[in-house]
Amino acid sequence: MKTIIALIAVLMLTGLQAQDKNKKQTFEVDGKCEMCKMRIEKAALGVKGVKYAQWDIPSHQLSLIYNEGKTDPMQIKTSLVNAGHDTKELKATEEAYNSVHACCKYREDNSDDTNRH
């Protein structure tokens, strides 16, 4: 009887660990437009273990679901900067940034700072 109870406990713990593999996380990624959205989501989904990626243009928030056993946030952010998009922790190289389309150049965007008299 003790063996059966121990076996059930092990199976329950294993089941709980399996459910805990998928992690949800949101973080900021710089970009401006639909082309950026496609590039950011593609870069995130290209990382092994990322199951869901959606970038919101107005808020610049990238929502993710990923398998913690296969990847981590820094690997995802590395993929994003390699695609030319800055995060809070990592910045894209000039070469990667310059590879994005001209309309996607978020570093020089001063549209929010226009003169308002």
C-alpha positions, 0 to 999 in steps of 0.5 A: 500500500505504501508503494502505491501511495509513493508511486501516486505521489511521484506521478503527481509531482512529475505531472506538476513539473511537466505543467510548469515548463511553459512560462509566460513573459512580457518585455519591451522590444523597440520597433515601429511598424507592421514590418517590425512586428513580423520581424520581431515575432519571427525572431522570437519564434525562431528560438527553439522552445518559443511556442508563442510570440506576439508584439504589440506596436503601440506598447512595444510589449512582446508577449511570449510563451516558451519552454523553460527547459529549452530556452530563456529570456536572454536567448530570445533577446539575443535573437531579437537584437540579431534581427535589429531590435533593441531590448532594455538589456541588449542593444542591436549592433549597428550592422544588425540595426542598419539591416532593417528597412528605413521605415523601421529605424526607431532610434532616430524617431523623434515623432513623439518629440515634435514641437507642440506650441 
